[in-house]
């Protein structure tokens, strides 16, 4: 998306994440993570979960990780979350 369109949308009061389709992460302590706008699961294990997002990938590391809720747009990850990393 061009910077001009993104700036116009933001100036209209629209959240940047909505306009760009970027993932939105909401963390509740170190045991619950909600993710919106993900594009799919790359890897799923008890210690690492990797997700495709826009424009990057997201790696969640911890222990006893579990995807407690999953739809095409949202998911909830539970367990002991120790790291959230963004990479290309």
Beta strands, then each sheet from edge to edge (+ up, - down):
strand 1: 24-28
strand 2: 32-36
strand 3: 40-44
strand 4: 48-52
strand 5: 57-70
strand 6: 74-87
sheet 1: 1+ 2- 6+ 5- 4+ 3-
end
